[in-house]
């Protein structure tokens, strides 16, 4: 085919914009010329634009031309933001949304941890069907084994957020602590919660410690565990008050 400066070559691969059926390209919007060496000229039926198109190639440029120059022919209002076909796919570059399986898995892990759900929640058939059918056609299932591995990553992410919040002001904070055991009395745990009011006068509360505590429940053991957690959050010199039950070991631990 002879070179023509008024003819634009169509790329072989492209992603079609919205609301244009490929079956209507040559029956409604464009007129296709005779093919020569696998290429033919394609003329827009609404203006003088002509493209050099590879037979059985992509339609992206043809559809982009229609969406940008003749949107009304596709039922699109000029200036209206459009979600392109497949905008939610993992290969989409839409500025509005791009599906990322890794981020989705981490988000699911956050939900499971926040609501004390079993790791197997990720494998519930109803949950997977709901995500795929109603939220994200490109949804990829996450296994409970993956969730168990992501729990630590989720914990570190939330811990980093707490540290950032604490670094944003210099006021003192308060903590509460308690120790409890399993029904078999074979395992003991210590929980430590943090409470503070930020510069905007908002009350915050976080669980900053949930530790296995099988050492002796005396003042030294309690003080050692609390001290370890406070150092992790750089709070050892910012404590305003401690709240415990009335066990004598707790009072001695503070002293």
N, C-alpha and C positions, 0 to 999 in steps of 0.2 A: 504494500500500500504506500503511495507517495506521501512524503512528509507535508504536513499542513500546519502552519503556525496557529490556525484558529481551532485546531483539534487538540483536545486534552486527552492523554492516555489514561485509562482507568487502571488503577492498581489491581493486581490479581487477587489479593486478599484484603478484605475490609469488613467492618462491622456495620450492618444496616441500622439507620436511625429508626425512630418509632413510626407506627401507624401507616406503613406502606407495605402492602402485600407484594411479594416478589412476582406473583402470578399476574399482577396488574402493570408491571413495568413496561412490557412491550405491547400490551393490549390496550393500554389507556394513556400512559404518560410519555412513552418514547417510541420513535420509529427506527427500526433497525434496518441498516443497509445490507448489501450483499457481502458475504464473508470472503476475505482474501488472505490466504496464509494464516488462518486461525483468528484473524482480526476483522472487525467491521466497524463502520461508522454508525453511531447512535445519536439521533437528533431529538432534542427535547420538543415536545408537542406544544409547549407554551411560550417558548422563546427561541432564539437562534443558536443556543448553545449546542455544540456538537462534541462528542467524546469518541475516542478510539477505544473500543471495548474488545477484550479477548473473549472469544466464544466459550461459553460455559465457565467464564470467570466470575469474579465477585461483583456484587451490585452496590457496594458501599458508596462509591462516589456518586453514582446515579441517584441513590436515595438521599444522600446528603444534599445534593443540588436541589432536589424537590423540597426537602425540609427547610432549607435556607432561603431559596428563591421563590418557591411556590407553595408555602405551607398551607394556604387556604385550599389547595387541591387535595390535601391530605386531611382536611378538617382540623388543622392546627391554627390557633390564633397567633398572629405575629407577636413576638416578644414573650410568649408563654414558655415557662420552663418545662422541659419534657424529660421524662424518664425513658432512656433508650431501651430498646428490647434487650433483655438479658442484663439489665443494669445491676442486678444483684448477684451476678455470677462471679466466680473467683478470678476471672480474667478481665472483668470490667474495669475501666478506668474512670467511671463516673465520679464527678466531684461530690455527688450527693451521697453515695453509699457504695462501698465495696465489701463484699463478703470475705471474711478472713477466718478460716477454720480454727487456727491457733488461738485467736482472740475469743472466738465463740466458745471454745472448750474451756478457756480460763474463766470466762464469764459464767458459764454453767457451773464450774467448780465453786465460784463465789456464791452462787445461789444455793447450792447444796450445803455449803458450810454455814451460811447465814441462817438457814432455816432448819438446820440439824436433820437434813434428809440423808437417806442411805446412799452410798456411792452407786448402788444399782439403779438409782433414779435415772441416771443417764441412759440406761438401757431399757427403760419402760417403753413398750411398743406404742402406747398411746401418746407419750411425750414426743417420740420421734415422728409419729404420723402428724401430730399437731404442728410441729416445727416445719415439716416438709410441705404440708398441704396448705397451711394458712400463713406462715411467716416467711419461710425462706426455701424456695424450690431447690436451691443449690446446697441445702443443709447436708452436712456429713455427720453421721453418728459418732459419738464419743463413747468409748468403753469405760467401764468402772475402773479398770486398771489404769487407764490414762488419768482419770479423775484423781485416783489415789496418789499418782505421781505429781499432779498439779497442785495438790493441797499445800505442800511446802512453798511452792512458788506464789500461791495466793496469799499465804500467811506473810511471807516476806514483803509482798507488795503492800499489804495493809499496814504492816509494821513501819514501813518506810513513810507511809502517809501520816501515821501517828507521830513519828519523829519530826516530820516536817511541820505539823501543827504545833507541836511543843516548842519548836525552835522559833515560831513566829511571835512569841511573847515571852516575858520573863517573870510572870507571876508564879506564886506558889500553887501547889496542887494537893489533893487529898487522895488517900488510898483506903480501900477496904480489903480485908482478907479473911479467909475462913479455910478450915480443913475438914474434909469429909472422907468417908471410906466406902468401899463397895459392900454389898450385902454380906459377902463372905468374910469381911474384915481382913482380907489378905492384901488389899491395895489401898493406899491413901493418896489423896490429891490435895494440893493447895491451889486456891484460886485467888487472884489479886486483881482488883478493878481500880481503875484510875478515874478521878473526877476533877474537872476544872472548868472555869469560866474564862473564855477568851476575851480579846480586846473589844469585840463587838457585843459582849455580854451574853453570849450563847453558852449554854451548859453542854459540856461534852462528857461522855463516859465510855470507857473502853476496858475490855478484858486484856490486860497486859501480861498476865501470868496464869497458866493452867499446867501445873507441874506435878509429876509423879513425886510423892513425898513419903517414902517408906523409911526415912530416917527417924530417929527418936523425936517425939513431939515435945521437946523441952525448949527453953528460951534460946539456947544456942542454935539449935537446928532451925527454928522458925526465923530467927534473925538472919541466919546465913542465907536462907532461901529468898527472903524478901530483899536482902541487900543485893543478891545476884541479879534479881529482876530490875531493881531500881538502877543499877549500873548500866544495864543494857539500854535503858531509855534516858540515861544521863539525868536522873531525878534525885540522886542521893543528897543533894543540897537544896532541894526545892519542895520539901514536904511540909505542908501546913498542918495536916492532921492524919492520924491513923484511926481506923475503926475496926474493932475486933469484937468477939464475944468476951465474956467476963472470965475466961480461963486465966489462971494466975501465970501460966507460961507466956501468954500473949503480953501481959503487962511487963513481965521481966524482959521479954524480947525487945520491947520498945526502949526500956531503960538501958 
